[in-house]
Amino acid sequence: MNAIAFLVPLAIALGGTFLVFFLVAVRNGQFDDLDDPPTRILRD
């Protein structure tokens, strides 16, 4: 029981940390598509 009481908050804290990192990366444009727009004009 002590292990569950320790691991559940740890898992929630790690999940929250990675969620914050993901949101910061999205806000900074890390996942913007930089390859498709230059080639899209060639397909039109």
C-alpha positions as CSV (number, residue, x, y, z in Angstrom):
1,M,0.0,0.0,0.0
2,N,2.9,2.3,0.7
3,A,4.2,1.8,-2.8
4,I,0.9,2.9,-4.3
5,A,0.7,6.0,-2.1
6,F,4.2,6.9,-3.4
7,L,3.9,5.9,-7.1
8,V,0.5,7.5,-7.9
9,P,1.5,11.0,-7.0
10,L,4.9,10.5,-8.7
11,A,3.1,9.4,-11.9
12,I,0.8,12.3,-11.8
13,A,3.7,14.7,-11.3
14,L,5.6,13.2,-14.2
15,G,2.6,13.3,-16.4
16,G,2.0,17.0,-15.5
17,T,5.6,17.8,-16.2
18,F,5.6,16.2,-19.6
19,L,2.3,18.0,-20.4
20,V,3.8,21.3,-19.5
21,F,6.8,20.5,-21.8
22,F,4.5,19.5,-24.6
23,L,2.4,22.7,-24.3
24,V,5.6,24.9,-24.3
25,A,6.9,23.1,-27.4
26,V,3.5,23.6,-29.2
27,R,3.4,27.2,-28.2
28,N,7.0,27.8,-29.5
29,G,6.2,26.3,-32.9
30,Q,8.2,23.1,-32.5
31,F,5.6,21.1,-34.4
32,D,5.0,23.5,-37.3
33,D,5.2,22.0,-40.7
34,L,8.1,23.7,-42.5
35,D,8.6,21.2,-45.4
36,D,5.1,21.1,-46.9
37,P,4.3,24.8,-47.6
38,P,7.3,25.3,-50.1
39,T,6.3,22.2,-52.0
40,R,2.6,22.9,-52.0
41,I,3.0,25.7,-54.5
42,L,4.6,23.2,-56.9
43,R,1.6,20.9,-56.7
44,D,-0.9,23.6,-57.6
